[in-house]
Amino acid sequence: MHGPVDFVAHRESRRFPALDGVRAVAAVAVVVFHFGGPSFAWASGWLGVHVFFVLSGFLITTLALREEDRRGKISLRDFYVRRVFRIWPAYFAVLAVLVGLFVLRGEYEAREIGAALPWYATFNVDLWPHGDILYIQTWTIGIEQKFYLLWPLLAFLPGVPGLRRNRLALIAGLFVVGAASWDVTDGRVVSYLVIAVGCLVAVLLHRPSTFQYTALLARPGVAAACWALFLAYQLAVPTLVRIAGGEPLVILGYGFAVGLIMPSLVLLPALGRLFGGRFLTWVGERSYSLYLVQGLAGWLVAMAVPVFGPPRLLSALAVVIASTLIADLVYRGVELPFIQLGRRFTSGGSRAGRRGTARGRHGVGDVSTESTSGWTPTRVAAAHEGVPATARIPVPYDGASQREGVDQVERRGGAPASVR
């Protein structure tokens, strides 16, 4: 295995091909956890949401840092415009389909849709996890919406003296604030801190003085040890939760475990080839829509083929396939058209749009110069930006057997376990 790329090659990288594949694996793991039943609880697939959080923090911060290097500052207007056109269209399109579906079925009142809609419409369902419209997993989008409302103002506000030199101190301050508010928020702050882990990795890899040390984690031998630690942690999560008496601390540790493997994902060409294959990239490009439609897909599968109603392996596979097919329609019919529309409202967007379209790539790992100069023609601007992080969702069948042995603690990733 060849070693990691050097600093110059990293800064010139237009794509991080491994990240699309990682996102695809994490998305499928989450769906399998939701619909595979308690027999898959040992794999802790719900932690895929926190993989998304770390990827999101890393990619969005990397984009901002590179734009700042070129322009001297980032355009806050462009940043927020990208988020709106990247996140909102697919989100509200799927929400509208779900609401319309239950209105037609006469279930509007029974599912508390009227009470829940204001919280969904403002991306605050994480603060009021009620209602049963197969969309409760979007609490994670609410987390990211709030984080990225403030992050560029804290880390990239133009005209603030010494801001570039003190971003590591700023991130450290976020963890201090998180620790101070831990009890007040009942551990919910952990989701924001996991995103901050990704921001931290981005800053460390962007500066020559810290790159040389952070890149040590991408040396083949060290990277192998980091991956072994990550996989061991993943499998040990149920035990760690019992020992810790809850999930928040375990989730924070998991976020740092993902942070340890990030340098190898970004810098090692071998992992780019492993996770950046055509199929995984294709799924990764559609992972945001896949995340959004999984509840709808599960409901449709159970209604069309009742044998797939009970949570088990075959049900999970059927929902993964259905979710992927529906996600492709949403991706091509909603996501991409609005991405192209959004380019018209960002500085330099037309040129960036033409080049992005010429490349034909719209993946989470795209950090091309064109992307950062105006419109991000990929998932990078969202890398969940919203991205697909997810939570346990109410399914269209009796979910008691699915949750048996799984909901042993009160919270998952900052949201009540009952909503995941």
FILOMI-688924 format. One line per field, with one value per residue (C-alpha): residue number from 1; residue in three letters; x negated, y, z negated. Coordinates in steps of 0.5 Angstrom, whole numbers, always signed. Layout:
BEGIN
resi: c(NUM; ...)
resn: c(ala; ...)
X: c(X; ...)
Y: c(Y; ...)
Z: c(Z; ...)
//
This chain:
BEGIN
resi: c(1; 2; 3; 4; 5; 6; 7; 8; 9; 10; 11; 12; 13; 14; 15; 16; 17; 18; 19; 20; 21; 22; 23; 24; 25; 26; 27; 28; 29; 30; 31; 32; 33; 34; 35; 36; 37; 38; 39; 40; 41; 42; 43; 44; 45; 46; 47; 48; 49; 50; 51; 52; 53; 54; 55; 56; 57; 58; 59; 60; 61; 62; 63; 64; 65; 66; 67; 68; 69; 70; 71; 72; 73; 74; 75; 76; 77; 78; 79; 80; 81; 82; 83; 84; 85; 86; 87; 88; 89; 90; 91; 92; 93; 94; 95; 96; 97; 98; 99; 100; 101; 102; 103; 104; 105; 106; 107; 108; 109; 110; 111; 112; 113; 114; 115; 116; 117; 118; 119; 120; 121; 122; 123; 124; 125; 126; 127; 128; 129; 130; 131; 132; 133; 134; 135; 136; 137; 138; 139; 140; 141; 142; 143; 144; 145; 146; 147; 148; 149; 150; 151; 152; 153; 154; 155; 156; 157; 158; 159; 160; 161; 162; 163; 164; 165; 166; 167; 168; 169; 170; 171; 172; 173; 174; 175; 176; 177; 178; 179; 180; 181; 182; 183; 184; 185; 186; 187; 188; 189; 190; 191; 192; 193; 194; 195; 196; 197; 198; 199; 200; 201; 202; 203; 204; 205; 206; 207; 208; 209; 210; 211; 212; 213; 214; 215; 216; 217; 218; 219; 220; 221; 222; 223; 224; 225; 226; 227; 228; 229; 230; 231; 232; 233; 234; 235; 236; 237; 238; 239; 240; 241; 242; 243; 244; 245; 246; 247; 248; 249; 250; 251; 252; 253; 254; 255; 256; 257; 258; 259; 260; 261; 262; 263; 264; 265; 266; 267; 268; 269; 270; 271; 272; 273; 274; 275; 276; 277; 278; 279; 280; 281; 282; 283; 284; 285; 286; 287; 288; 289; 290; 291; 292; 293; 294; 295; 296; 297; 298; 299; 300; 301; 302; 303; 304; 305; 306; 307; 308; 309; 310; 311; 312; 313; 314; 315; 316; 317; 318; 319; 320; 321; 322; 323; 324; 325; 326; 327; 328; 329; 330; 331; 332; 333; 334; 335; 336; 337; 338; 339; 340; 341; 342; 343; 344; 345; 346; 347; 348; 349; 350; 351; 352; 353; 354; 355; 356; 357; 358; 359; 360; 361; 362; 363; 364; 365; 366; 367; 368; 369; 370; 371; 372; 373; 374; 375; 376; 377; 378; 379; 380; 381; 382; 383; 384; 385; 386; 387; 388; 389; 390; 391; 392; 393; 394; 395; 396; 397; 398; 399; 400; 401; 402; 403; 404; 405; 406; 407; 408; 409; 410; 411; 412; 413; 414; 415; 416; 417; 418; 419; 420)
resn: c(met; his; gly; pro; val; asp; phe; val; ala; his; arg; glu; ser; arg; arg; phe; pro; ala; leu; asp; gly; val; arg; ala; val; ala; ala; val; ala; val; val; val; phe; his; phe; gly; gly; pro; ser; phe; ala; trp; ala; ser; gly; trp; leu; gly; val; his; val; phe; phe; val; leu; ser; gly; phe; leu; ile; thr; thr; leu; ala; leu; arg; glu; glu; asp; arg; arg; gly; lys; ile; ser; leu; arg; asp; phe; tyr; val; arg; arg; val; phe; arg; ile; trp; pro; ala; tyr; phe; ala; val; leu; ala; val; leu; val; gly; leu; phe; val; leu; arg; gly; glu; tyr; glu; ala; arg; glu; ile; gly; ala; ala; leu; pro; trp; tyr; ala; thr; phe; asn; val; asp; leu; trp; pro; his; gly; asp; ile; leu; tyr; ile; gln; thr; trp; thr; ile; gly; ile; glu; gln; lys; phe; tyr; leu; leu; trp; pro; leu; leu; ala; phe; leu; pro; gly; val; pro; gly; leu; arg; arg; asn; arg; leu; ala; leu; ile; ala; gly; leu; phe; val; val; gly; ala; ala; ser; trp; asp; val; thr; asp; gly; arg; val; val; ser; tyr; leu; val; ile; ala; val; gly; cys; leu; val; ala; val; leu; leu; his; arg; pro; ser; thr; phe; gln; tyr; thr; ala; leu; leu; ala; arg; pro; gly; val; ala; ala; ala; cys; trp; ala; leu; phe; leu; ala; tyr; gln; leu; ala; val; pro; thr; leu; val; arg; ile; ala; gly; gly; glu; pro; leu; val; ile; leu; gly; tyr; gly; phe; ala; val; gly; leu; ile; met; pro; ser; leu; val; leu; leu; pro; ala; leu; gly; arg; leu; phe; gly; gly; arg; phe; leu; thr; trp; val; gly; glu; arg; ser; tyr; ser; leu; tyr; leu; val; gln; gly; leu; ala; gly; trp; leu; val; ala; met; ala; val; pro; val; phe; gly; pro; pro; arg; leu; leu; ser; ala; leu; ala; val; val; ile; ala; ser; thr; leu; ile; ala; asp; leu; val; tyr; arg; gly; val; glu; leu; pro; phe; ile; gln; leu; gly; arg; arg; phe; thr; ser; gly; gly; ser; arg; ala; gly; arg; arg; gly; thr; ala; arg; gly; arg; his; gly; val; gly; asp; val; ser; thr; glu; ser; thr; ser; gly; trp; thr; pro; thr; arg; val; ala; ala; ala; his; glu; gly; val; pro; ala; thr; ala; arg; ile; pro; val; pro; tyr; asp; gly; ala; ser; gln; arg; glu; gly; val; asp; gln; val; glu; arg; arg; gly; gly; ala; pro; ala; ser; val; arg)
X: c(+0; -3; -3; +1; +1; -3; -1; -1; +3; +8; +9; +10; +15; +21; +25; +24; +27; +27; +32; +38; +37; +37; +43; +47; +44; +47; +53; +55; +53; +58; +63; +62; +62; +68; +72; +67; +70; +67; +62; +58; +57; +50; +48; +50; +52; +55; +48; +48; +51; +45; +41; +45; +44; +36; +36; +41; +36; +30; +33; +36; +30; +25; +29; +30; +22; +21; +25; +22; +15; +17; +22; +19; +26; +32; +38; +43; +49; +47; +46; +53; +56; +52; +55; +62; +62; +58; +62; +69; +72; +72; +73; +80; +82; +81; +85; +91; +91; +92; +97; +101; +101; +104; +109; +111; +112; +116; +110; +108; +111; +109; +102; +102; +99; +102; +99; +92; +92; +89; +83; +82; +83; +77; +73; +74; +77; +71; +74; +81; +80; +88; +93; +92; +91; +85; +80; +78; +71; +70; +68; +61; +62; +65; +58; +54; +59; +57; +50; +49; +53; +48; +41; +39; +41; +36; +31; +31; +34; +30; +26; +25; +17; +14; +19; +15; +10; +15; +19; +17; +18; +25; +26; +23; +28; +34; +32; +31; +38; +41; +38; +41; +48; +48; +53; +57; +58; +59; +53; +56; +51; +46; +49; +46; +40; +39; +40; +34; +30; +30; +29; +23; +20; +21; +17; +11; +11; +11; +5; -2; -4; +1; +2; -5; -3; +5; +2; -1; +5; +6; -1; +1; -1; +2; +8; +9; +9; +14; +19; +18; +20; +26; +28; +27; +31; +37; +38; +37; +42; +47; +43; +40; +47; +48; +42; +43; +50; +53; +51; +48; +41; +41; +43; +38; +32; +35; +34; +27; +26; +29; +24; +18; +20; +21; +14; +13; +20; +18; +10; +9; +11; +12; +18; +20; +20; +24; +29; +29; +32; +37; +43; +41; +41; +47; +51; +47; +49; +56; +55; +59; +65; +64; +64; +70; +75; +73; +79; +84; +80; +81; +89; +90; +86; +90; +96; +95; +92; +94; +89; +84; +88; +84; +77; +72; +66; +71; +75; +69; +66; +73; +73; +66; +67; +74; +71; +65; +70; +74; +68; +66; +72; +72; +64; +65; +72; +71; +64; +60; +65; +65; +58; +57; +62; +59; +52; +56; +56; +49; +43; +39; +44; +45; +38; +38; +44; +42; +36; +39; +44; +38; +35; +42; +40; +44; +41; +40; +33; +32; +28; +26; +24; +30; +34; +32; +31; +39; +44; +42; +44; +44; +46; +40; +45; +49; +45; +51; +50; +56; +54; +56; +55; +61; +65; +70; +76; +83; +85; +92; +93; +92; +85; +85; +81; +76; +75; +75; +68; +66; +69; +65; +63; +67; +63; +60; +55; +59; +66; +70; +70; +77; +76; +71)
Y: c(+0; +7; +12; +18; +24; +30; +37; +40; +34; +35; +42; +41; +35; +36; +30; +26; +19; +15; +19; +18; +10; +11; +15; +10; +4; +9; +10; +3; +1; +6; +3; -4; -2; +1; -5; -11; -12; -13; -19; -13; -9; -11; -8; -1; +1; +8; +10; +12; +18; +21; +18; +23; +29; +28; +28; +34; +38; +36; +38; +44; +47; +45; +48; +55; +54; +54; +59; +64; +62; +64; +70; +73; +71; +67; +69; +68; +70; +64; +60; +60; +60; +54; +51; +53; +50; +44; +42; +45; +42; +35; +36; +39; +35; +29; +32; +34; +27; +24; +29; +28; +21; +21; +26; +22; +16; +20; +19; +27; +27; +20; +22; +29; +32; +39; +39; +37; +41; +47; +43; +40; +46; +50; +44; +43; +36; +35; +39; +36; +29; +27; +26; +19; +21; +17; +23; +23; +21; +29; +31; +30; +35; +40; +39; +41; +47; +50; +48; +51; +57; +59; +56; +61; +67; +64; +61; +65; +72; +77; +83; +79; +80; +74; +69; +65; +64; +62; +57; +51; +55; +57; +49; +48; +53; +49; +43; +47; +50; +43; +40; +46; +45; +37; +36; +42; +39; +32; +30; +33; +37; +31; +32; +39; +36; +31; +35; +40; +34; +34; +41; +40; +35; +40; +45; +41; +38; +45; +48; +46; +46; +41; +37; +34; +31; +29; +26; +21; +18; +16; +12; +5; +2; +7; +8; +0; +1; +7; +3; -3; +1; +4; -3; -5; +1; +0; -7; -5; +0; -4; -6; +1; +4; +0; +1; +9; +9; +12; +14; +21; +20; +14; +18; +23; +18; +15; +21; +22; +15; +17; +23; +18; +15; +21; +23; +16; +17; +23; +22; +15; +13; +6; +8; +12; +6; +2; +6; +10; +5; +7; +3; +6; +13; +12; +10; +16; +21; +19; +18; +25; +23; +15; +18; +22; +17; +11; +11; +12; +7; +2; +4; +2; -4; -7; -5; -8; -14; -15; -21; -15; -12; -15; -13; -18; -18; -19; -13; -9; -11; -10; -3; -1; -3; +1; +7; +7; +7; +12; +16; +16; +19; +25; +26; +27; +30; +35; +35; +36; +41; +46; +45; +48; +53; +55; +57; +63; +66; +65; +69; +66; +61; +60; +58; +54; +50; +49; +46; +42; +39; +38; +34; +30; +29; +31; +27; +28; +28; +34; +40; +42; +50; +51; +48; +53; +59; +59; +54; +47; +42; +36; +34; +37; +44; +39; +33; +32; +38; +35; +30; +24; +23; +19; +17; +11; +12; +10; +4; +3; -4; -5; -4; -7; -13; -8; -4; -10; -11; -4; +1; +0; +7; +14; +17; +16; +21; +27; +25; +21; +13; +13; +17; +13)
Z: c(+0; +2; -3; -4; +1; -2; -4; +3; +6; +1; +2; +10; +9; +12; +10; +4; +7; +1; -3; +2; +1; -7; -6; -2; -7; -13; -10; -9; -16; -19; -14; -16; -23; -23; -19; -21; -27; -34; -31; -28; -34; -36; -30; -32; -25; -28; -29; -22; -23; -27; -21; -17; -22; -22; -15; -14; -19; -15; -8; -10; -14; -8; -3; -7; -9; -1; +1; -4; -2; +5; +4; -3; -6; -5; -2; -8; -3; +2; -4; -6; +1; +2; -4; -2; +5; +3; -3; -3; +4; +3; -5; -3; +3; -1; -7; -2; +0; -7; -9; -3; -3; -10; -9; -3; -8; -13; -18; -19; -26; -28; -27; -30; -23; -25; -31; -28; -22; -25; -28; -21; -17; -22; -22; -30; -30; -35; -40; -39; -37; -37; -31; -27; -20; -18; -18; -25; -23; -20; -27; -25; -19; -25; -29; -23; -21; -27; -28; -21; -22; -27; -25; -19; -24; -29; -25; -18; -20; -16; -19; -26; -28; -29; -27; -22; -27; -33; -30; -34; -40; -38; -37; -44; -46; -43; -47; -53; -52; -51; -57; -61; -58; -58; -64; -62; -55; -58; -53; -47; -46; -44; -37; -36; -39; -34; -28; -31; -31; -23; -23; -28; -23; -17; -20; -22; -15; -12; -16; -14; -21; -24; -17; -18; -25; -23; -17; -21; -22; -15; -15; -13; -19; -24; -19; -20; -28; -28; -23; -28; -34; -30; -29; -36; -38; -34; -36; -43; -43; -47; -52; -53; -53; -59; -63; -62; -64; -57; -50; -50; -52; -48; -42; -43; -44; -37; -34; -36; -33; -26; -27; -27; -21; -17; -15; -12; -8; -5; -4; -3; +5; +3; -1; +5; +9; +4; +2; +9; +14; +19; +15; +8; +11; +14; +8; +4; +9; +7; +0; -3; +1; -1; -8; -7; -4; -8; -12; -6; -3; -9; -9; -2; -2; -8; -4; +2; -1; -8; -9; -9; -15; -21; -22; -19; -14; -8; -10; -11; -4; -1; -4; -2; +5; +5; +2; +7; +13; +10; +8; +15; +17; +12; +13; +21; +21; +15; +12; +18; +22; +15; +15; +22; +20; +14; +18; +21; +14; +12; +14; +20; +20; +28; +29; +23; +26; +33; +30; +25; +30; +35; +30; +29; +21; +16; +10; +3; +4; +9; +6; +13; +14; +18; +12; +7; +11; +12; +12; +9; +15; +10; +3; +0; -1; -5; -6; -10; -10; -13; -11; -12; -19; -21; -27; -29; -25; -27; -22; -19; -23; -30; -32; -39; -36; -33; -39; -44; -47; -43; -47; -53; -54; -54; -48; -41; -39; -42; -40; -45; -43; -41; -35; -32)
//
